[in-house]
Amino acid sequence: MTVGAVLYSQLFVTPKYPTASFKDQTIIVTGSNVGLGFEAARHFVRLYAEKVILAVRNIAAGEKAKQSIEESTGRSNVCEVWELDLSSYASVKAFAERAYKLDRIDVLLENAGINSTDFSLAEGHERTITVNVISTFLLGLLLLPKLRATKNQGFNAWPHWSIVTSEVHAFTNLPEWKCPSTFEALSDEKQANMRARYVTSKLLEILVVREIAPKLAQSGVILNMLNPGFCQSQLIRDERRDWWLVRFLMLVLARTVEVGARTLVAAAAAGHESYGAYMTDGKVNNGALSPFVTSPEGKKAQEKVWSELKEILVNIDPEIAKQL
Ligand SMILES: NC(=O)c1ccc[n+]([C@@H]2O[C@H](COP(=O)([O-])OP(=O)(O)OC[C@H]3O[C@@H](n4cnc5c(N)ncnc54)[C@H](OP(=O)(O)O)[C@@H]3O)[C@@H](O)[C@H]2O)c1
């Protein structure tokens, strides 16, 4: 997306208020105690979902979110608060194991993410990469057979695996992709460019979706990714640089989280045209991807990062190999 297109979208486009029904559906939203995930969960409950799982790392915050959703929608016993900490593979696996016991999973909306300029490690990788990238795909691939099985139960709607990415993926061309090991380079404090870390994680998500989508095309699950636009969430809580500038831009440009969350709901309801695609303003628009992503170099980068990530994931759980 060009700067002009971003400004136009922020100032003049309001994603459509969601009206599609999620009746009978079981929906998982990661990172749904605050921000976009919270407002998306509220939409799903309002839109008649049978069960909405608030997958959160802080149970008390999740319970507070559940109470707010129940009060505002007038629907009780729909939300369940489940623990999920994406900085721990054991937590991701435990969550997936628990989710297997559900009757069905119609939507896995992977929204949780962090934006930090401080370097720290989680599970041997830089934390942003662990949370936003490795654990995000670990959870998705662990739950893919369950999503598939939901389709095979003959329900009308196609199950969705939707990942919240961002237009800021265009702020980097991932110089680390040329390193012998991209993931090792990203986890090396001496080389790490933490100013670009969040945008790097969002680009990695997009590259990986583009690489795995053709491999999973027969899975019976709609895998898509979306950009919610710039929204007034708590995402910049750990942001130290240019704080006043980001705050100012947020004031004049950002969408409310309710409006941004409409794009998450749109992805969860999107049709086959969204398969493997990038959605922005609630619509499929691969033209909004950065020139790097769609370039021959971007294609090589996506193959490389996926081959590395696949190895990491299979080491965490050998079952993952069966999905690909
Ligand atoms: N806001 C924007 O302008 C914007 C634009 C483009 C894309 N996005 C994307 O939108 C998604 C949601 O972000 P947001 O803007 O709503 O930010 P947010 O208000 O900071 O919400 C992030 C959510 O992720 C959760 N989370 C963080 N680390 C986690 C972990 N280790 N395990 C499980 N959950 C974790 C947070 O839980 P805690 O409350 O416990 O920290 C919170 O619920 C992110 O993927 C972000 O990249 C946001």
The ligand as a Gaussian input file, in Angstrom:
#p B3LYP/6-31G(d) Opt

LIG

0 1
 N       -3.497000      -1.640000      16.482000
 C       -3.070000      -1.502000      15.251000
 O       -2.963000      -0.386000      14.718000
 C       -2.733000      -2.724000      14.423000
 C       -2.476000      -2.548000      13.062000
 C       -2.162000      -3.663000      12.298000
 C       -2.135000      -4.914000      12.881000
 N       -2.380000      -5.052000      14.213000
 C       -2.329000      -6.417000      14.769000
 O       -3.514000      -6.646000      15.494000
 C       -3.302000      -7.680000      16.448000
 C       -3.930000      -7.279000      17.769000
 O       -3.250000      -6.162000      18.272000
 P       -3.953000      -4.953000      19.009000
 O       -3.668000      -3.753000      18.188000
 O       -5.339000      -5.268000      19.394000
 O       -2.999000      -4.860000      20.281000
 P       -3.254000      -5.068000      21.846000
 O       -4.360000      -4.207000      22.302000
 O       -1.902000      -4.879000      22.440000
 O       -3.694000      -6.587000      21.960000
 C       -2.773000      -7.626000      21.787000
 C       -3.318000      -8.876000      22.396000
 O       -2.337000      -9.922000      22.238000
 C       -2.150000     -10.515000      23.520000
 N       -0.830000     -11.117000      23.703000
 C        0.365000     -10.501000      23.731000
 N        1.337000     -11.378000      24.003000
 C        0.740000     -12.580000      24.143000
 C        1.202000     -13.874000      24.443000
 N        2.495000     -14.123000      24.704000
 N        0.317000     -14.890000      24.493000
 C       -0.992000     -14.664000      24.284000
 N       -1.499000     -13.453000      24.021000
 C       -0.644000     -12.423000      23.943000
 C       -2.359000      -9.380000      24.501000
 O       -2.553000      -9.886000      25.808000
 P       -2.128000      -9.003000      27.114000
 O       -3.208000      -7.971000      27.285000
 O       -2.067000      -9.999000      28.200000
 O       -0.809000      -8.370000      26.789000
 C       -3.581000      -8.741000      23.895000
 O       -4.727000      -9.467000      24.246000
 C       -1.785000      -7.880000      16.506000
 O       -1.463000      -9.054000      15.796000
 C       -1.238000      -6.668000      15.786000
 O       -0.011000      -6.928000      15.169000
 C       -2.686000      -3.989000      15.001000

